[in-house]
Amino acid sequence: MAATYLMTDPAHFEVCYQINPWMKPDAWGSDSTAQRVAAVAASRELARAIKAAGGDVNYVGAVAGLPDLVFPANAAIVLDGRVLLARFRCPERQGEEPVFRAAFEQLKRDGLVTEIHDLPDGVFQEGAGDCIWDADRNFFWVGYGQRSTETSIAAIECVFGEKTVALELASPRFYHLDTCFCPLAGGHVLYYPPAFTPESLARLRAHVAAPQRIEASDEEAAAFCVNAVNIGSRIIMAKAPASLRAKLAARSFQVTEVDLAPFILSGGAAYCMTLRLDRASTERAVRAAE
């Protein structure tokens, strides 16, 4: 089965408020027409790169007044056909919740997902941006402390019945786990150490052997290259410094770069702009192969 992703039509994308340190409404507003044209082109190029790597793309329609709808990684956690819908901490994004609920209800009718679950009251959890499935280790890495609450961990374990490894985020600059952490094929992990508390960094390193760790530099993290899409040996990311391309090439990864500058003005890049729908646990993968 092809890797299947959800993306959002960027027709109403803009940077008109600031809810993270990367967001630059003034830079967007200096030439909003050109920025919007560039954003549409960048989104199309990202979708083309995913398809060229063997993936499929499904779309959510644009909605006026919800510019960050273009980041569906935050919409939900999806594994084995189960969906745990997100609850956003920032009021600016809470209007996305009914839109994504309707989208997942349609995906269920289409047979792409099978169950839809809600978080308990009072729990904030911002989707796969803060809960990343590690297919090689067969558990979830769960980020918390900036947008998602620590109480989300129990809810994730309840819905999916899978092990979790909690990573507390230390900086508002890296407000979601996907901005600073990316599991790659073969058990490799690309990550930015300063984004984590000392305790969480130690926990990460305890679960990932040193030869499999790829540490991003300040420059590489600031370029939003850790926020990447990985399909097999291919990694799709924002324009990358030569230093990171070399690190990945040394481990036999092929990098496809996409100019995602308009979306970086909002604090997101390739991973944020996608949500993988076909992730499967080891148990389900074994059943499918029988």
C-alpha positions as CSV (number, residue, x, y, z in Angstrom):
1,M,0.0,0.0,0.0
2,A,1.3,3.4,-0.9
3,A,2.1,5.9,1.8
4,T,-1.1,8.0,2.0
5,Y,-1.1,11.6,3.1
6,L,-3.6,14.3,3.9
7,M,-2.9,17.8,2.7
8,T,-4.9,21.1,2.7
9,D,-5.7,23.4,-0.2
10,P,-3.6,26.5,0.6
11,A,-6.0,28.9,-1.1
12,H,-6.7,30.8,2.1
13,F,-3.3,30.5,3.7
14,E,-1.8,33.6,5.1
15,V,0.2,34.8,8.1
16,C,-2.0,37.2,9.9
17,Y,-1.4,36.5,13.6
18,Q,1.4,35.3,15.8
19,I,1.1,32.2,18.0
20,N,4.7,31.0,17.8
21,P,8.1,32.8,17.6
22,W,8.6,32.0,13.9
23,M,5.4,33.7,12.7
24,K,6.1,36.9,10.7
25,P,2.8,38.7,9.8
26,D,4.8,41.8,8.8
27,A,6.9,39.9,6.3
28,W,3.9,38.2,4.8
29,G,2.0,41.5,4.6
30,S,4.8,43.3,2.9
31,D,3.8,41.5,-0.3
32,S,0.9,39.2,0.5
33,T,-0.1,38.6,-3.2
34,A,3.4,37.3,-4.1
35,Q,3.5,35.3,-0.9
36,R,0.2,33.6,-1.6
37,V,1.2,32.7,-5.1
38,A,4.5,31.3,-3.8
39,A,2.6,29.3,-1.1
40,V,0.3,27.7,-3.7
41,A,3.3,26.8,-5.8
42,A,5.2,25.4,-2.8
43,S,2.2,23.2,-1.7
44,R,1.9,21.8,-5.2
45,E,5.6,21.1,-5.4
46,L,5.4,19.3,-2.0
47,A,2.6,17.1,-3.2
48,R,4.5,16.3,-6.4
49,A,7.5,15.3,-4.4
50,I,5.4,12.9,-2.2
51,K,3.9,11.3,-5.3
52,A,7.4,11.0,-7.0
53,A,8.5,9.1,-3.8
54,G,5.6,6.7,-4.3
55,G,3.0,8.3,-2.0
56,D,-0.6,9.4,-2.5
57,V,-2.2,12.6,-1.5
58,N,-5.8,13.4,-0.3
59,Y,-7.0,17.0,0.2
60,V,-9.0,19.0,2.7
61,G,-10.6,22.1,1.2
62,A,-9.5,25.6,2.2
63,V,-11.6,27.6,4.6
64,A,-11.5,31.4,4.8
65,G,-10.4,32.6,8.2
66,L,-8.5,29.4,9.1
67,P,-5.0,30.0,7.6
68,D,-3.2,27.3,9.6
69,L,-5.6,24.7,8.3
70,V,-2.7,24.0,5.9
71,F,-0.9,22.2,8.7
72,P,-3.0,18.9,9.0
73,A,-0.3,17.2,11.0
74,N,-1.9,18.9,13.9
75,A,-5.4,17.7,13.1
76,A,-5.1,14.2,14.6
77,I,-3.1,11.1,15.5
78,V,-3.7,8.2,13.1
79,L,-2.6,4.6,13.5
80,D,-4.2,1.3,12.4
81,G,-7.2,3.2,11.0
82,R,-7.9,4.8,14.3
83,V,-8.1,8.6,14.6
84,L,-7.7,10.6,17.8
85,L,-8.8,14.1,17.0
86,A,-6.8,17.1,18.2
87,R,-7.8,19.8,20.6
88,F,-5.9,23.1,20.0
89,R,-4.6,25.2,22.8
90,C,-4.6,28.5,20.9
91,P,-8.0,30.1,20.1
92,E,-6.8,31.0,16.7
93,R,-6.7,27.4,15.7
94,Q,-9.7,26.0,17.5
95,G,-12.0,26.8,14.5
96,E,-10.1,24.0,12.6
97,E,-11.5,21.3,14.9
98,P,-14.9,20.9,13.3
99,V,-13.4,21.2,9.8
100,F,-11.0,18.4,10.4
101,R,-13.7,16.3,12.2
102,A,-15.9,16.6,9.0
103,A,-12.8,15.6,6.9
104,F,-12.2,12.5,8.9
105,E,-15.8,11.5,8.8
106,Q,-15.6,11.7,5.0
107,L,-12.3,9.6,5.1
108,K,-14.2,7.1,7.2
109,R,-16.9,6.8,4.7
110,D,-14.3,6.4,2.0
111,G,-12.7,3.6,3.9
112,L,-9.4,5.3,4.6
113,V,-9.9,5.3,8.4
114,T,-12.2,3.1,10.6
115,E,-12.6,4.8,14.0
116,I,-12.8,8.4,15.2
117,H,-12.1,9.2,18.9
118,D,-12.2,12.3,21.0
119,L,-9.8,13.5,23.8
120,P,-11.1,13.7,27.4
121,D,-12.3,17.1,28.5
122,G,-9.6,19.5,29.5
123,V,-6.8,17.7,27.6
124,F,-4.9,19.5,24.8
125,Q,-3.2,17.5,22.2
126,E,-2.2,18.8,18.8
127,G,-2.1,15.7,16.6
128,A,0.8,14.0,14.9
129,G,2.8,17.2,15.4
130,D,3.2,16.1,19.0
131,C,2.8,12.3,18.7
132,I,5.0,10.6,16.2
133,W,4.9,6.9,15.4
134,D,8.3,5.2,15.3
135,A,7.7,2.3,12.9
136,D,11.1,0.7,13.7
137,R,10.6,0.7,17.4
138,N,6.9,0.3,17.4
139,F,5.9,3.0,19.8
140,F,4.8,6.7,19.9
141,W,7.2,9.5,20.7
142,V,4.9,12.0,22.5
143,G,5.8,15.7,22.9
144,Y,4.3,17.8,25.6
145,G,4.9,21.0,27.6
146,Q,4.3,23.7,25.0
147,R,1.0,23.0,23.2
148,S,0.0,19.5,24.2
149,T,-0.5,18.7,27.9
150,E,1.2,15.8,29.7
151,T,-2.3,14.4,30.4
152,S,-2.5,13.6,26.7
153,I,-0.2,10.7,27.1
154,A,-2.7,8.6,29.0
155,A,-5.4,9.4,26.4
156,I,-3.1,8.3,23.6
157,E,-2.3,5.0,25.3
158,C,-6.0,4.4,26.0
159,V,-7.1,4.8,22.3
160,F,-4.2,3.1,20.6
161,G,-3.0,0.5,23.2
162,E,0.6,1.2,22.2
163,K,3.7,2.1,24.2
164,T,4.6,5.8,24.5
165,V,7.9,7.6,25.2
166,A,7.4,11.1,26.6
167,L,9.6,14.0,25.5
168,E,9.1,17.3,27.2
169,L,9.8,20.3,25.0
170,A,11.9,23.0,26.5
171,S,11.4,26.0,24.2
172,P,8.5,28.0,22.7
173,R,10.6,28.1,19.5
174,F,10.1,24.3,19.1
175,Y,6.5,24.2,20.2
176,H,5.6,20.9,18.5
177,L,7.7,17.7,18.5
178,D,7.8,17.6,14.7
179,T,9.7,20.9,14.6
180,C,12.7,19.3,16.3
181,F,12.4,15.5,16.0
182,C,11.9,13.1,13.0
183,P,12.2,9.3,13.0
184,L,13.7,8.0,9.7
185,A,13.7,4.7,8.0
186,G,16.1,2.1,9.4
187,G,15.8,3.4,13.0
188,H,17.6,6.6,12.4
189,V,16.4,9.7,14.2
190,L,17.0,13.3,13.2
191,Y,16.6,15.7,16.1
192,Y,17.7,19.0,17.6
193,P,19.0,18.5,21.1
194,P,18.4,22.0,22.6
195,A,14.7,21.7,22.0
196,F,14.4,19.1,24.8
197,T,14.7,19.2,28.6
198,P,17.8,17.4,29.9
199,E,15.7,14.5,31.2
200,S,13.9,14.1,27.9
201,L,17.1,14.3,25.9
202,A,18.5,11.5,28.1
203,R,15.4,9.5,27.5
204,L,15.6,10.0,23.8
205,R,19.3,8.9,23.7
206,A,18.5,5.8,25.9
207,H,16.1,4.6,23.2
208,V,18.2,5.5,20.1
209,A,21.7,4.0,19.7
210,A,24.4,6.6,19.0
211,P,25.0,5.4,15.4
212,Q,21.4,6.1,14.6
213,R,21.3,9.6,16.0
214,I,21.6,12.5,13.6
215,E,21.9,15.8,15.5
216,A,20.7,18.9,13.7
217,S,22.7,22.1,14.1
218,D,21.1,25.5,15.0
219,E,21.2,26.4,11.3
220,E,19.6,23.2,10.2
221,A,16.8,23.4,12.8
222,A,16.1,27.1,12.0
223,A,15.7,26.1,8.3
224,F,12.8,23.8,9.4
225,C,14.6,20.8,7.9
226,V,13.9,18.5,10.8
227,N,10.2,19.0,9.9
228,A,10.5,16.5,7.1
229,V,8.6,13.7,5.3
230,N,10.3,10.4,5.1
231,I,9.2,7.7,2.6
232,G,11.8,4.8,2.6
233,S,15.2,6.2,1.6
234,R,13.7,9.5,0.5
235,I,13.4,12.6,2.7
236,I,11.4,15.6,1.6
237,M,12.2,18.8,3.4
238,A,12.6,22.5,3.1
239,K,15.7,24.0,1.5
240,A,18.6,22.4,3.5
241,P,22.1,23.6,4.4
242,A,24.8,21.5,2.8
243,S,25.9,20.2,6.2
244,L,22.6,18.4,6.7
245,R,22.5,17.1,3.1
246,A,25.9,15.6,3.8
247,K,24.9,14.0,7.1
248,L,21.9,12.3,5.4
249,A,23.8,11.2,2.3
250,A,26.3,9.5,4.6
251,R,23.4,7.3,5.8
252,S,22.2,6.7,2.2
253,F,19.2,8.9,2.3
254,Q,18.1,10.8,-0.8
255,V,17.0,14.4,-0.1
256,T,14.4,16.2,-2.1
257,E,14.3,19.9,-1.3
258,V,11.2,22.1,-1.7
259,D,11.1,25.8,-1.2
260,L,8.6,26.2,1.6
261,A,9.6,29.7,2.6
262,P,6.0,31.0,2.8
263,F,5.0,28.3,5.3
264,I,8.1,28.8,7.3
265,L,6.9,32.3,7.9
266,S,4.1,30.6,9.8
267,G,6.4,28.2,11.7
268,G,5.8,25.1,9.6
269,A,7.2,23.0,6.8
270,A,6.9,19.6,5.1
271,Y,5.8,17.4,8.0
272,C,3.4,20.0,9.3
273,M,1.8,20.3,5.9
274,T,1.0,16.6,5.8
275,L,-0.7,13.9,7.9
276,R,0.1,10.3,7.1
277,L,-3.1,8.2,7.1
278,D,-1.8,4.6,6.6
279,R,0.5,4.2,9.6
280,A,0.3,0.6,11.0
281,S,1.6,-1.0,14.1
282,T,3.6,-4.2,13.9
283,E,0.7,-6.3,14.9
284,R,-1.5,-4.9,12.2
285,A,1.2,-5.2,9.6
286,V,1.7,-8.8,10.5
287,R,-2.1,-9.5,10.2
288,A,-2.2,-7.8,6.8
289,A,0.7,-10.0,5.6
290,E,-1.0,-13.2,6.6
